[in-house]
Amino acid sequence: MQDVVEPAGFGVDLASGEGVAELERALTELARAVLRIGVPEKSSSRAETVDRAGHWLLLRVAESEPVRLSDLADLIGLDLSTVSRQARNLADAGLLVRQADPADGRATLLSLSEDGRRVLDAVLASRRETVARLVADWSPDDRALLIRGLSAVTNGLANKGNEVAR
């Protein structure tokens, strides 16, 4: 059984090293917990071919399709060879469709296949059910507070995270 990160309360001083460390630990545990939400086996006859990395790739393709492989790698923040290998596996499983880019015949565009869309829809529905069960007994105000806080952290990391990492 894992240790649960217990927040010290709303009075945590994030200007102090201890407060920032507590927030970082909580965010790390949240990321780990989200990654543990698996891909449901019943999502498709081909769902066994989709791992967590495959789910994220399907999600990013769905958000940007049709998308060039190089642009997808930039979106995900991984090198082209890693994304190419994962995309090839998903295409071989019938979850992605590859087609030549009409603007540049050397490039490939990726889109979800019908089965890929079914798998992604099933995975998202399963994840949403998990989250809904988690917050079912929370007040609407608490749910809204969580959404606002997580959105602020996400936006902050997206806008400032790269600057801070330098």
Buried (B, 14 or more C-beta within 10 A) or exposed (E): EEEEEEEEEEEBEEEEEEBEEBBEEBBEBEEEEEEEBBBBEEBBEBBEBBEBBBBBBBBBBBEBBBBBBEBBBEBBEBEEEEBBEBBEBBBEBBBBBBEEEEEEEEEBBBBBBEBBBBBBBBBBEBBEEBEEEEEEEEEEEEEEEEEEEEEEBEEEEEEEEEEEEE
